[in-house]
């Protein structure tokens, strides 16, 4: 059976420059790869549609002002109540819609030094395999001898393996 070393945050890690490390056998690794990295937003499609409609309203509003020769909402003439009403609707109804997240996920690691930790949050990765594809988690096939030394040196205590099991919400 194959063994794999997984790493996370190798480039910046924590203040002690300790990356998250974990060893998995082939069965554990395959199960982890196929597991969810986070929870899907059940309203994503609806929120995305509302966001796109908001973008269109915003673009249309600013195009209308530009076509009227108005560069700023504060420059709308007093006698243009139609534009003032559109500006009020834009300002209060559409301005604060934000791009929705498809998934809310994160991976984190707690170190063996009094529970300090570090994490990254994501909005585009649903399955752990996607974290590997994006090179956020690096995977290396390792020998049985490496696993033995890793375990004897208790390197899993240096950066605990919960980084590879947590789900975000």
SEROPA-818687 format. One record per atom (N, C-alpha, C): residue in one letter; chain; atom name; x, y, z. Coordinates in Angstrom, 1 decimal, always signed. Layout:
BEGIN
 code unit site      x      y      z
    a    A   CA      X      Y      Z
...
//
This chain:
BEGIN
 code unit site      x      y      z
    x    A    N   +0.8   -1.2   +0.0
    x    A   CA   +0.0   +0.0   +0.0
    x    A    C   +0.9   +1.2   +0.0
    x    A    N   +0.5   +2.2   -0.8
    x    A   CA   +1.3   +3.5   -0.9
    x    A    C   +1.0   +4.4   +0.3
    x    A    N   +2.0   +5.3   +0.6
    x    A   CA   +1.9   +6.2   +1.6
    x    A    C   +2.1   +7.6   +1.0
    x    A    N   +1.5   +8.6   +1.6
    x    A   CA   +1.5  +10.0   +1.1
    x    A    C   +1.8  +11.0   +2.2
    x    A    N   +2.7  +11.9   +1.9
    x    A   CA   +2.9  +13.0   +2.8
    x    A    C   +2.2  +14.2   +2.2
    x    A    N   +1.3  +14.9   +3.1
    x    A   CA   +0.6  +16.0   +2.7
    x    A    C   +1.1  +17.2   +3.4
    x    A    N   +1.3  +18.3   +2.7
    x    A   CA   +1.7  +19.6   +3.4
    x    A    C   +0.8  +20.7   +3.0
    x    A    N   +0.7  +21.7   +3.9
    x    A   CA   -0.1  +22.8   +3.8
    x    A    C   +0.6  +24.0   +4.4
    x    A    N   +0.6  +25.2   +3.7
    x    A   CA   +1.2  +26.4   +4.2
    x    A    C   +2.7  +26.2   +4.2
    x    A    N   +3.3  +25.6   +3.3
    x    A   CA   +4.8  +25.4   +3.3
    x    A    C   +5.5  +26.7   +3.0
    x    A    N   +4.9  +27.6   +2.3
    x    A   CA   +5.6  +28.8   +1.9
    x    A    C   +5.6  +29.8   +3.0
    x    A    N   +4.5  +29.9   +3.8
    x    A   CA   +4.6  +30.9   +4.9
    x    A    C   +4.3  +30.4   +6.3
    x    A    N   +3.7  +29.2   +6.4
    x    A   CA   +3.4  +28.5   +7.6
    x    A    C   +3.0  +29.4   +8.7
    x    A    N   +3.6  +29.2   +9.9
    x    A   CA   +3.3  +30.1  +11.1
    x    A    C   +4.6  +30.9  +11.4
    x    A    N   +4.5  +31.6  +12.5
    x    A   CA   +5.7  +32.4  +12.9
    x    A    C   +6.9  +31.6  +13.1
    x    A    N   +6.8  +30.3  +13.3
    x    A   CA   +8.0  +29.5  +13.5
    x    A    C   +8.4  +28.8  +12.2
    x    A    N   +7.8  +29.1  +11.1
    x    A   CA   +8.0  +28.5   +9.8
    x    A    C   +7.8  +27.0   +9.9
    x    A    N   +6.7  +26.6  +10.5
    x    A   CA   +6.4  +25.2  +10.6
    x    A    C   +5.2  +24.9   +9.7
    x    A    N   +5.3  +24.2   +8.6
    x    A   CA   +4.2  +23.9   +7.8
    x    A    C   +3.3  +22.7   +8.4
    x    A    N   +2.1  +22.6   +8.0
    x    A   CA   +1.3  +21.5   +8.4
    x    A    C   +1.7  +20.3   +7.6
    x    A    N   +1.9  +19.2   +8.3
    x    A   CA   +2.3  +17.9   +7.8
    x    A    C   +1.4  +16.8   +8.2
    x    A    N   +1.2  +15.8   +7.3
    x    A   CA   +0.4  +14.7   +7.7
    x    A    C   +0.8  +13.5   +6.8
    x    A    N   +0.8  +12.3   +7.3
    x    A   CA   +1.1  +11.1   +6.6
    x    A    C   -0.3  +10.3   +6.5
    x    A    N   -0.6   +9.9   +5.3
    x    A   CA   -1.8   +9.0   +5.1
    x    A    C   -1.4   +7.8   +4.2
    x    A    N   -2.1   +6.7   +4.6
    x    A   CA   -1.9   +5.6   +3.7
    x    A    C   -2.9   +5.8   +2.5
    x    A    N   -2.8   +4.9   +1.5
    x    A   CA   -3.6   +5.1   +0.3
    x    A    C   -5.1   +5.2   +0.5
    x    A    N   -5.6   +4.4   +1.4
    x    A   CA   -7.0   +4.4   +1.7
    x    A    C   -7.5   +5.7   +2.3
    x    A    N   -6.7   +6.2   +3.3
    x    A   CA   -7.0   +7.4   +4.0
    x    A    C   -6.9   +8.6   +3.0
    x    A    N   -5.9   +8.6   +2.2
    x    A   CA   -5.6   +9.6   +1.3
    x    A    C   -6.8   +9.7   +0.3
    x    A    N   -7.2   +8.6   -0.3
    x    A   CA   -8.3   +8.6   -1.3
    x    A    C   -9.6   +9.1   -0.6
    x    A    N   -9.9   +8.7   +0.6
    x    A   CA  -11.1   +9.2   +1.3
    x    A    C  -11.0  +10.7   +1.5
    x    A    N   -9.8  +11.2   +1.9
    x    A   CA   -9.7  +12.6   +2.2
    x    A    C   -9.8  +13.4   +0.9
    x    A    N   -9.2  +12.9   -0.2
    x    A   CA   -9.3  +13.6   -1.5
    x    A    C  -10.8  +13.8   -1.9
    x    A    N  -11.6  +12.8   -1.7
    x    A   CA  -13.0  +12.9   -2.2
    x    A    C  -13.9  +13.5   -1.2
    x    A    N  -13.4  +13.9   +0.0
    x    A   CA  -14.2  +14.5   +1.1
    x    A    C  -14.4  +16.0   +0.8
    x    A    N  -15.5  +16.6   +1.3
    x    A   CA  -15.8  +18.0   +1.2
    x    A    C  -14.8  +18.8   +1.9
    x    A    N  -14.3  +19.9   +1.3
    x    A   CA  -13.4  +20.9   +2.0
    x    A    C  -14.3  +21.9   +2.7
    x    A    N  -15.5  +22.0   +2.3
    x    A   CA  -16.4  +23.0   +2.9
    x    A    C  -17.9  +22.6   +2.6
    x    A    N  -18.7  +23.5   +2.9
    x    A   CA  -20.2  +23.3   +2.7
    x    A    C  -20.6  +24.2   +1.5
    x    A    N  -21.3  +23.6   +0.6
    x    A   CA  -21.9  +24.4   -0.5
    x    A    C  -23.0  +25.3   +0.0
    x    A    N  -23.0  +26.5   -0.6
    x    A   CA  -24.0  +27.5   -0.3
    x    A    C  -25.3  +27.0   -1.1
    x    A    N  -26.3  +26.6   -0.3
    x    A   CA  -27.5  +26.1   -1.0
    x    A    C  -28.3  +27.2   -1.8
    x    A    N  -28.0  +28.5   -1.6
    x    A   CA  -28.7  +29.6   -2.3
    x    A    C  -27.7  +30.2   -3.3
    x    A    N  -26.7  +29.6   -3.6
    x    A   CA  -25.7  +30.2   -4.5
    x    A    C  -26.2  +30.6   -5.9
    x    A    N  -27.0  +29.8   -6.5
    x    A   CA  -27.5  +30.1   -7.9
    x    A    C  -28.5  +31.3   -7.8
    x    A    N  -29.3  +31.3   -6.8
    x    A   CA  -30.2  +32.4   -6.6
    x    A    C  -29.5  +33.7   -6.3
    x    A    N  -28.5  +33.7   -5.4
    x    A   CA  -27.7  +34.8   -5.0
    x    A    C  -26.9  +35.3   -6.2
    x    A    N  -26.4  +34.4   -7.0
    x    A   CA  -25.5  +34.8   -8.1
    x    A    C  -26.4  +35.5   -9.2
    x    A    N  -27.6  +35.0   -9.4
    x    A   CA  -28.6  +35.7  -10.3
    x    A    C  -28.9  +37.1   -9.8
    x    A    N  -29.2  +37.2   -8.5
    x    A   CA  -29.4  +38.6   -7.9
    x    A    C  -28.2  +39.5   -8.1
    x    A    N  -27.0  +38.9   -7.9
    x    A   CA  -25.8  +39.7   -8.0
    x    A    C  -25.6  +40.2   -9.4
    x    A    N  -25.9  +39.3  -10.4
    x    A   CA  -25.7  +39.7  -11.8
    x    A    C  -26.8  +40.8  -12.2
    x    A    N  -28.0  +40.6  -11.7
    x    A   CA  -29.0  +41.6  -12.0
    x    A    C  -28.6  +43.0  -11.3
    x    A    N  -28.0  +42.9  -10.2
    x    A   CA  -27.5  +44.1   -9.5
    x    A    C  -26.4  +44.8  -10.3
    x    A    N  -25.5  +44.0  -10.9
    x    A   CA  -24.5  +44.5  -11.7
    x    A    C  -25.0  +45.2  -12.9
    x    A    N  -26.0  +44.6  -13.5
    x    A   CA  -26.7  +45.2  -14.7
    x    A    C  -27.4  +46.5  -14.4
    x    A    N  -28.1  +46.5  -13.3
    x    A   CA  -28.8  +47.8  -12.8
    x    A    C  -27.8  +48.9  -12.6
    x    A    N  -26.7  +48.5  -12.0
    x    A   CA  -25.6  +49.5  -11.7
    x    A    C  -25.0  +50.0  -13.0
    x    A    N  -24.7  +49.2  -13.9
    x    A   CA  -24.1  +49.6  -15.2
    x    A    C  -25.1  +50.5  -15.9
    x    A    N  -26.4  +50.0  -15.9
    x    A   CA  -27.4  +50.8  -16.6
    x    A    C  -27.6  +52.2  -16.0
    x    A    N  -27.5  +52.2  -14.7
    x    A   CA  -27.7  +53.5  -13.9
    x    A    C  -26.6  +54.5  -14.3
    x    A    N  -25.3  +54.0  -14.2
    x    A   CA  -24.2  +54.9  -14.5
    x    A    C  -24.1  +55.2  -15.9
    x    A    N  -24.5  +54.4  -16.8
    x    A   CA  -24.5  +54.7  -18.3
    x    A    C  -25.6  +55.8  -18.5
    x    A    N  -26.7  +55.7  -17.9
    x    A   CA  -27.8  +56.7  -18.1
    x    A    C  -27.2  +58.1  -17.6
    x    A    N  -26.6  +58.1  -16.4
    x    A   CA  -26.0  +59.4  -16.0
    x    A    C  -25.0  +59.9  -16.9
    x    A    N  -24.1  +59.0  -17.4
    x    A   CA  -23.1  +59.5  -18.4
    x    A    C  -23.7  +60.0  -19.6
    x    A    N  -24.7  +59.3  -20.2
    x    A   CA  -25.4  +59.8  -21.4
    x    A    C  -26.1  +61.2  -21.1
    x    A    N  -26.4  +61.4  -19.9
    x    A   CA  -27.0  +62.7  -19.6
    x    A    C  -26.0  +63.8  -19.3
    x    A    N  -24.7  +63.4  -19.3
    x    A   CA  -23.6  +64.3  -19.1
    x    A    C  -23.3  +64.5  -17.6
    x    A    N  -23.8  +63.6  -16.8
    x    A   CA  -23.6  +63.7  -15.3
    x    A    C  -22.6  +62.7  -14.8
    x    A    N  -21.5  +63.3  -14.2
    x    A   CA  -20.4  +62.4  -13.8
    x    A    C  -20.5  +61.9  -12.4
    x    A    N  -21.4  +62.5  -11.6
    x    A   CA  -21.5  +62.2  -10.2
    x    A    C  -22.9  +62.4   -9.7
    x    A    N  -23.4  +61.5   -8.8
    x    A   CA  -24.8  +61.6   -8.4
    x    A    C  -25.1  +62.9   -7.7
    x    A    N  -24.1  +63.5   -7.1
    x    A   CA  -24.3  +64.8   -6.4
    x    A    C  -24.5  +65.9   -7.4
    x    A    N  -24.3  +65.7   -8.7
    x    A   CA  -24.5  +66.7   -9.8
    x    A    C  -25.8  +66.5  -10.5
    x    A    N  -26.7  +65.6  -10.0
    x    A   CA  -28.0  +65.5  -10.7
    x    A    C  -28.8  +66.8  -10.4
    x    A    N  -29.3  +67.4  -11.5
    x    A   CA  -30.0  +68.7  -11.3
    x    A    C  -31.2  +68.5  -10.5
    x    A    N  -31.6  +69.5   -9.8
    x    A   CA  -32.8  +69.5   -8.9
    x    A    C  -34.1  +69.2   -9.6
    x    A    N  -34.2  +69.6  -10.9
    x    A   CA  -35.4  +69.4  -11.7
    x    A    C  -35.5  +68.0  -12.3
    x    A    N  -34.5  +67.1  -12.1
    x    A   CA  -34.5  +65.8  -12.6
    x    A    C  -34.9  +64.8  -11.5
    x    A    N  -36.2  +64.8  -11.1
    x    A   CA  -36.6  +63.9  -10.1
    x    A    C  -36.6  +62.5  -10.5
    x    A    N  -36.7  +62.2  -11.8
    x    A   CA  -36.6  +60.9  -12.3
    x    A    C  -35.3  +60.3  -12.0
    x    A    N  -34.2  +61.1  -12.2
    x    A   CA  -32.9  +60.6  -12.0
    x    A    C  -32.6  +60.5  -10.5
    x    A    N  -33.1  +61.4   -9.7
    x    A   CA  -33.0  +61.4   -8.2
    x    A    C  -33.7  +60.1   -7.7
    x    A    N  -34.8  +59.8   -8.2
    x    A   CA  -35.5  +58.6   -7.8
    x    A    C  -34.7  +57.3   -8.1
    x    A    N  -34.1  +57.3   -9.3
    x    A   CA  -33.3  +56.1   -9.7
    x    A    C  -32.1  +56.0   -8.8
    x    A    N  -31.5  +57.2   -8.5
    x    A   CA  -30.3  +57.2   -7.7
    x    A    C  -30.6  +56.7   -6.3
    x    A    N  -31.8  +57.1   -5.8
    x    A   CA  -32.2  +56.6   -4.4
    x    A    C  -32.4  +55.1   -4.4
    x    A    N  -33.1  +54.6   -5.5
    x    A   CA  -33.3  +53.2   -5.6
    x    A    C  -32.0  +52.4   -5.7
    x    A    N  -31.1  +53.0   -6.5
    x    A   CA  -29.8  +52.3   -6.6
    x    A    C  -29.0  +52.3   -5.3
    x    A    N  -29.0  +53.5   -4.6
    x    A   CA  -28.2  +53.6   -3.4
    x    A    C  -28.8  +52.7   -2.3
    x    A    N  -30.1  +52.6   -2.2
    x    A   CA  -30.6  +51.8   -1.0
    x    A    C  -31.0  +50.4   -1.3
    x    A    N  -31.2  +50.0   -2.6
    x    A   CA  -31.6  +48.6   -2.9
    x    A    C  -30.6  +47.7   -3.5
    x    A    N  -29.6  +48.3   -4.2
    x    A   CA  -28.7  +47.4   -5.0
    x    A    C  -27.2  +47.5   -4.6
    x    A    N  -26.9  +48.6   -4.0
    x    A   CA  -25.5  +48.9   -3.8
    x    A    C  -24.8  +47.9   -2.9
    x    A    N  -25.4  +47.3   -2.0
    x    A   CA  -24.8  +46.5   -1.0
    x    A    C  -24.8  +45.0   -1.3
    x    A    N  -25.3  +44.6   -2.4
    x    A   CA  -25.2  +43.1   -2.8
    x    A    C  -23.8  +42.8   -3.1
    x    A    N  -23.3  +41.7   -2.6
    x    A   CA  -21.9  +41.3   -2.8
    x    A    C  -21.9  +40.0   -3.6
    x    A    N  -20.8  +39.7   -4.3
    x    A   CA  -20.6  +38.5   -5.0
    x    A    C  -20.8  +37.3   -4.1
    x    A    N  -21.7  +36.4   -4.3
    x    A   CA  -21.9  +35.3   -3.4
    x    A    C  -20.8  +34.3   -3.5
    x    A    N  -20.6  +33.5   -2.4
    x    A   CA  -19.6  +32.5   -2.3
    x    A    C  -20.3  +31.1   -2.7
    x    A    N  -19.7  +30.4   -3.5
    x    A   CA  -20.2  +29.1   -3.9
    x    A    C  -20.0  +28.1   -2.7
    x    A    N  -18.9  +28.2   -2.1
    x    A   CA  -18.6  +27.3   -1.0
    x    A    C  -17.8  +28.1   +0.1
    x    A    N  -18.0  +27.8   +1.3
    x    A   CA  -17.2  +28.4   +2.4
    x    A    C  -16.4  +27.3   +3.0
    x    A    N  -15.1  +27.3   +2.7
    x    A   CA  -14.2  +26.3   +3.2
    x    A    C  -13.0  +26.9   +3.8
    x    A    N  -12.3  +26.1   +4.6
    x    A   CA  -11.0  +26.6   +5.1
    x    A    C  -10.3  +25.3   +5.6
    x    A    N   -9.0  +25.4   +5.6
    x    A   CA   -8.2  +24.4   +6.2
    x    A    C   -7.3  +25.1   +7.2
    x    A    N   -7.0  +24.5   +8.3
    x    A   CA   -6.2  +25.1   +9.3
    x    A    C   -5.4  +24.0  +10.0
    x    A    N   -4.4  +24.5  +10.8
    x    A   CA   -3.5  +23.6  +11.5
    x    A    C   -3.2  +24.2  +12.9
    x    A    N   -3.2  +23.4  +13.9
    x    A   CA   -2.8  +23.8  +15.2
    x    A    C   -1.5  +23.2  +15.5
    x    A    N   -0.6  +24.0  +16.0
    x    A   CA   +0.8  +23.5  +16.3
    x    A    C   +0.9  +22.9  +17.7
    x    A    N   +1.9  +22.2  +17.9
    x    A   CA   +2.1  +21.6  +19.2
    x    A    C   +2.6  +22.5  +20.2
    x    A    N   +2.7  +23.8  +19.9
    x    A   CA   +3.2  +24.8  +20.9
    x    A    C   +2.0  +25.6  +21.4
    x    A    N   +1.3  +25.1  +22.4
    x    A   CA   +0.2  +25.8  +23.1
    x    A    C   -1.0  +26.1  +22.2
    x    A    N   -1.2  +25.3  +21.2
    x    A   CA   -2.4  +25.4  +20.4
    x    A    C   -2.4  +26.6  +19.4
    x    A    N   -1.3  +27.2  +19.1
    x    A   CA   -1.2  +28.2  +18.1
    x    A    C   -1.6  +27.6  +16.8
    x    A    N   -2.1  +28.4  +15.9
    x    A   CA   -2.5  +27.9  +14.6
    x    A    C   -2.5  +28.9  +13.5
    x    A    N   -2.8  +28.4  +12.3
    x    A   CA   -2.9  +29.2  +11.1
    x    A    C   -3.9  +28.6  +10.2
    x    A    N   -4.4  +29.4   +9.3
    x    A   CA   -5.4  +28.8   +8.4
    x    A    C   -5.5  +29.7   +7.1
    x    A    N   -6.2  +29.1   +6.2
    x    A   CA   -6.6  +29.8   +4.9
    x    A    C   -8.1  +29.6   +4.7
    x    A    N   -8.8  +30.6   +4.2
    x    A   CA  -10.2  +30.4   +3.8
    x    A    C  -10.3  +30.5   +2.3
    x    A    N  -11.3  +29.8   +1.8
    x    A   CA  -11.5  +29.7   +0.4
    x    A    C  -13.0  +29.8   +0.1
    x    A    N  -13.3  +30.3   -1.1
    x    A   CA  -14.7  +30.3   -1.6
    x    A    C  -14.9  +29.6   -2.9
    x    A    N  -13.9  +28.9   -3.4
    x    A   CA  -14.0  +28.3   -4.7
    x    A    C  -13.8  +26.8   -4.7
    x    A    N  -13.4  +26.2   -3.6
    x    A   CA  -13.0  +24.8   -3.5
    x    A    C  -14.0  +24.0   -2.7
    x    A    N  -14.6  +23.1   -3.3
    x    A   CA  -15.6  +22.3   -2.7
    x    A    C  -15.0  +20.9   -2.1
    x    A    N  -14.3  +20.2   -3.0
    x    A   CA  -13.7  +19.0   -2.6
    x    A    C  -12.2  +19.2   -2.3
    x    A    N  -11.6  +18.4   -1.4
    x    A   CA  -10.2  +18.4   -1.0
    x    A    C   -9.3  +18.3   -2.3
    x    A    N   -9.8  +17.5   -3.2
    x    A   CA   -9.0  +17.3   -4.4
    x    A    C   -8.7  +18.6   -5.1
    x    A    N   -9.7  +19.5   -5.0
    x    A   CA   -9.5  +20.8   -5.7
    x    A    C   -8.4  +21.6   -5.0
    x    A    N   -8.2  +21.4   -3.7
    x    A   CA   -7.1  +22.0   -3.0
    x    A    C   -5.7  +21.5   -3.5
    x    A    N   -5.7  +20.2   -3.8
    x    A   CA   -4.5  +19.6   -4.4
    x    A    C   -4.3  +20.2   -5.8
    x    A    N   -5.3  +20.2   -6.6
    x    A   CA   -5.2  +20.7   -7.9
    x    A    C   -4.7  +22.1   -8.0
    x    A    N   -5.1  +22.9   -7.0
    x    A   CA   -4.6  +24.3   -6.9
    x    A    C   -3.3  +24.5   -6.2
    x    A    N   -2.7  +23.4   -5.8
    x    A   CA   -1.4  +23.4   -5.2
    x    A    C   -1.4  +24.1   -3.8
    x    A    N   -2.5  +24.1   -3.2
    x    A   CA   -2.6  +24.6   -1.8
    x    A    C   -2.2  +23.6   -0.9
    x    A    N   -2.6  +22.3   -1.1
    x    A   CA   -2.0  +21.2   -0.4
    x    A    C   -1.1  +20.4   -1.4
    x    A    N   +0.1  +20.2   -1.0
    x    A   CA   +1.1  +19.4   -1.8
    x    A    C   +1.1  +18.0   -1.3
    x    A    N   +1.2  +17.1   -2.2
    x    A   CA   +1.2  +15.6   -1.9
    x    A    C   +2.4  +15.0   -2.5
    x    A    N   +3.1  +14.2   -1.7
    x    A   CA   +4.3  +13.5   -2.1
    x    A    C   +4.1  +12.0   -1.7
    x    A    N   +4.4  +11.1   -2.6
    x    A   CA   +4.4   +9.7   -2.3
    x    A    C   +5.7   +9.4   -1.5
    x    A    N   +5.6   +8.7   -0.4
    x    A   CA   +6.7   +8.4   +0.5
    x    A    C   +6.9   +6.9   +0.8
    x    A    N   +8.0   +6.5   +1.1
    x    A   CA   +8.3   +5.1   +1.4
    x    A    C   +7.9   +4.7   +2.8
    x    A    N   +7.8   +3.4   +3.1
    x    A   CA   +7.5   +2.9   +4.4
    x    A    C   +8.6   +3.4   +5.4
    x    A    N   +9.8   +3.5   +5.0
    x    A   CA  +10.9   +3.9   +5.9
    x    A    C  +10.7   +5.4   +6.3
    x    A    N  +10.3   +6.2   +5.3
    x    A   CA  +10.0   +7.6   +5.6
    x    A    C   +8.9   +7.7   +6.7
    x    A    N   +7.8   +6.9   +6.5
    x    A   CA   +6.7   +6.9   +7.4
    x    A    C   +7.2   +6.5   +8.8
    x    A    N   +8.0   +5.5   +8.9
    x    A   CA   +8.5   +5.0  +10.2
    x    A    C   +9.3   +6.2  +10.9
    x    A    N  +10.2   +6.8  +10.1
    x    A   CA  +11.0   +7.9  +10.7
    x    A    C  +10.1   +9.1  +11.1
    x    A    N   +9.1   +9.4  +10.2
    x    A   CA   +8.2  +10.5  +10.5
    x    A    C   +7.4  +10.2  +11.8
    x    A    N   +7.0   +9.0  +12.0
    x    A   CA   +6.2   +8.6  +13.2
    x    A    C   +7.2   +8.6  +14.4
    x    A    N   +8.4   +8.0  +14.3
    x    A   CA   +9.3   +7.9  +15.4
    x    A    C   +9.7   +9.3  +15.9
    x    A    N   +9.8  +10.3  +14.9
    x    A   CA  +10.2  +11.6  +15.3
    x    A    C   +9.0  +12.4  +15.8
    x    A    N   +7.8  +11.8  +15.7
    x    A   CA   +6.6  +12.5  +16.2
    x    A    C   +6.3  +13.8  +15.5
    x    A    N   +6.6  +13.8  +14.2
    x    A   CA   +6.4  +15.0  +13.4
    x    A    C   +5.0  +15.4  +13.3
    x    A    N   +4.1  +14.4  +13.4
    x    A   CA   +2.6  +14.8  +13.4
    x    A    C   +2.2  +15.7  +14.6
    x    A    N   +3.0  +15.7  +15.7
    x    A   CA   +2.8  +16.6  +16.8
    x    A    C   +3.3  +18.0  +16.5
    x    A    N   +4.2  +18.1  +15.6
    x    A   CA   +4.7  +19.4  +15.3
    x    A    C   +3.6  +20.3  +14.6
    x    A    N   +2.9  +19.7  +13.7
    x    A   CA   +1.8  +20.4  +13.1
    x    A    C   +0.7  +19.3  +13.0
    x    A    N   -0.3  +19.4  +13.8
    x    A   CA   -1.3  +18.4  +13.9
    x    A    C   -2.1  +18.1  +12.6
    x    A    N   -2.5  +16.9  +12.4
    x    A   CA   -3.1  +16.5  +11.2
    x    A    C   -4.5  +16.9  +11.0
    x    A    N   -5.1  +17.6  +12.0
    x    A   CA   -6.5  +18.0  +11.9
    x    A    C   -6.7  +18.9  +10.7
    x    A    N   -5.6  +19.5  +10.2
    x    A   CA   -5.7  +20.4   +9.0
    x    A    C   -6.3  +19.6   +7.9
    x    A    N   -6.2  +18.3   +7.9
    x    A   CA   -6.7  +17.6   +6.7
    x    A    C   -8.0  +16.9   +7.0
    x    A    N   -8.7  +17.3   +8.1
    x    A   CA  -10.0  +16.7   +8.4
    x    A    C  -11.1  +17.7   +8.6
    x    A    N  -10.8  +19.0   +8.8
    x    A   CA  -11.8  +20.0   +9.2
    x    A    C  -12.6  +20.4   +8.0
    x    A    N  -13.8  +20.8   +8.3
    x    A   CA  -14.7  +21.4   +7.3
    x    A    C  -15.0  +22.8   +7.8
    x    A    N  -15.2  +23.7   +6.8
    x    A   CA  -15.6  +25.1   +7.2
    x    A    C  -17.0  +25.3   +6.9
    x    A    N  -17.5  +26.3   +7.5
    x    A   CA  -18.9  +26.8   +7.3
    x    A    C  -19.0  +28.3   +7.5
//
